[in-house]
Amino acid sequence: MDKILMRKGESKVITFTVTDDETEDPIDVSLTTCTFKVKKSVLDTDVVITKGDADFDKSNGNEGLLHVEIKPVDTQDIEEADYTGELKIVFDDGSIDKSQEIMLVIEEPIND
């Protein structure tokens, strides 16, 4: 699981690389429907950040790349802690891939 450090109120683009588990070749994700949700833990029901399909940049989707921006407003009001983020991809045929998880570490900004 990748670990990404963010300061509260910071903007960051997260890039996911989607590959075939066996061949490790990129999977074309340009015509998929994607969501990204961040929670305190996998078992938690409270979602603190949600990104829908329209929030994803799929311009390199044919290379298996998905980009989603976490904006300052997304992190400014959540507490400093470690969070679990999950990418869900729904393909044209209805199959679902939910294997992409990251740890999002939110910290207070450094004061001048």
Beta strands, then each sheet from edge to edge (+ up, - down):
strand 1: 2-7
strand 2: 12-17
strand 3: 33-39
strand 4: 47-51
strand 5: 56-57
strand 6: 65-70
strand 7: 81-90
strand 8: 96-107
sheet 1: 1+ 8+ 7- 3+ 4-
sheet 2: 2+ 6- 5+
end
